[in-house]
Amino acid sequence: MTVRTESRIDAFRRTVPFELDPFQVDAIEQLGTHQGVLVSAPTSSGKTVVADYAIFEALEDGVKAIYTTPLKALSNQKFRATSSWTRSTTSTITPAGRSGRRS
Protein backbone atom coordinates (compact mmCIF):
# COMPACT_ATOMS: atom_id res chain seq x y z
CA MET A 1 0.00 0.00 0.00
CA THR A 2 1.39 3.38 -1.00
CA VAL A 3 0.27 6.50 0.79
CA ARG A 4 0.10 9.80 -1.08
CA THR A 5 3.03 11.69 0.38
CA GLU A 6 3.33 14.72 -1.88
CA SER A 7 0.66 16.83 -0.18
CA ARG A 8 1.94 15.85 3.26
CA ILE A 9 5.49 16.73 2.29
CA ASP A 10 4.24 20.15 1.23
CA ALA A 11 2.37 20.55 4.53
CA PHE A 12 5.48 19.46 6.44
CA ARG A 13 7.68 21.87 4.47
CA ARG A 14 5.55 24.71 5.82
CA THR A 15 6.49 23.69 9.38
CA VAL A 16 10.24 24.02 8.88
CA PRO A 17 12.06 27.32 8.30
CA PHE A 18 14.36 25.94 5.58
CA GLU A 19 14.31 24.03 2.32
CA LEU A 20 14.54 20.25 2.60
CA ASP A 21 17.69 18.67 1.17
CA PRO A 22 17.28 16.09 -1.58
CA PHE A 23 18.31 13.21 0.75
CA GLN A 24 15.60 14.28 3.21
CA VAL A 25 12.93 14.33 0.50
CA ASP A 26 14.08 10.92 -0.79
CA ALA A 27 13.89 9.41 2.71
CA ILE A 28 10.49 10.99 3.37
CA GLU A 29 9.13 9.64 0.11
CA GLN A 30 10.35 6.15 1.09
CA LEU A 31 8.49 6.46 4.40
CA GLY A 32 5.31 6.72 2.35
CA THR A 33 5.89 3.18 1.05
CA HIS A 34 5.69 1.83 4.62
CA GLN A 35 9.09 0.21 4.34
CA GLY A 36 12.01 0.79 6.64
CA VAL A 37 14.27 3.77 6.06
CA LEU A 38 17.84 4.10 7.29
CA VAL A 39 19.41 7.54 7.01
CA SER A 40 23.16 7.73 7.37
CA ALA A 41 24.69 11.19 7.14
CA PRO A 42 27.23 13.33 9.02
CA THR A 43 26.36 14.99 12.32
CA SER A 44 24.26 18.16 11.92
CA SER A 45 23.29 17.32 8.34
CA GLY A 46 19.55 17.05 9.02
CA LYS A 47 18.80 13.40 9.72
CA THR A 48 16.37 14.34 12.49
CA VAL A 49 14.14 16.08 9.95
CA VAL A 50 13.23 12.64 8.56
CA ALA A 51 12.19 11.54 12.05
CA ASP A 52 10.26 14.80 12.44
CA TYR A 53 8.35 13.97 9.27
CA ALA A 54 7.55 10.48 10.56
CA ILE A 55 6.11 12.03 13.73
CA PHE A 56 4.21 14.59 11.64
CA GLU A 57 2.73 11.81 9.50
CA ALA A 58 1.75 9.71 12.53
CA LEU A 59 -0.05 12.68 14.07
CA GLU A 60 -1.84 13.33 10.78
CA ASP A 61 -2.97 9.68 10.72
CA GLY A 62 -3.96 9.68 14.38
CA VAL A 63 -1.54 6.89 15.26
CA LYS A 64 1.22 6.64 17.83
CA ALA A 65 4.79 7.69 17.24
CA ILE A 66 7.59 6.97 19.65
CA TYR A 67 10.69 9.14 19.55
CA THR A 68 13.53 8.38 21.92
CA THR A 69 16.75 10.21 22.67
CA PRO A 70 19.61 9.46 25.01
CA LEU A 71 19.08 12.70 26.94
CA LYS A 72 15.96 13.97 28.70
CA ALA A 73 16.63 17.51 27.48
CA LEU A 74 16.54 16.35 23.85
CA SER A 75 13.26 14.51 24.41
CA ASN A 76 11.74 17.59 26.03
CA GLN A 77 12.97 19.76 23.15
CA LYS A 78 11.30 17.42 20.64
CA PHE A 79 8.11 17.50 22.75
CA ARG A 80 7.97 21.29 22.54
CA ALA A 81 8.70 21.28 18.81
CA THR A 82 6.08 18.69 17.88
CA SER A 83 3.32 19.82 20.25
CA SER A 84 2.31 22.53 17.79
CA TRP A 85 1.61 19.86 15.14
CA THR A 86 -1.35 18.34 17.00
CA ARG A 87 -4.80 19.39 15.89
CA SER A 88 -6.81 18.01 18.78
CA THR A 89 -7.02 19.35 22.30
CA THR A 90 -5.92 15.99 23.68
CA SER A 91 -2.57 14.52 22.82
CA THR A 92 -0.56 11.51 23.83
CA ILE A 93 2.67 13.44 23.30
CA THR A 94 4.38 13.70 26.65
CA PRO A 95 7.74 15.12 27.65
CA ALA A 96 10.31 12.89 29.30
CA GLY A 97 9.48 12.08 32.88
CA ARG A 98 5.72 12.52 32.53
CA SER A 99 2.92 10.19 31.58
CA GLY A 100 -0.74 10.44 30.71
CA ARG A 101 -2.72 12.84 28.61
CA ARG A 102 -2.70 16.58 28.55
CA SER A 103 -5.42 18.93 27.37
Buried (B, 14 or more C-beta within 10 A) or exposed (E): EEEEBEEBBEEBBEEBEEEBEEBBBEBBBBBBEEEEBEBEEEEEEBBBBBBBBBBBBBBEEEEEBEBEBEEEEBBBBBBEEBEEBEEEEEBEBBBBEEEEEEE
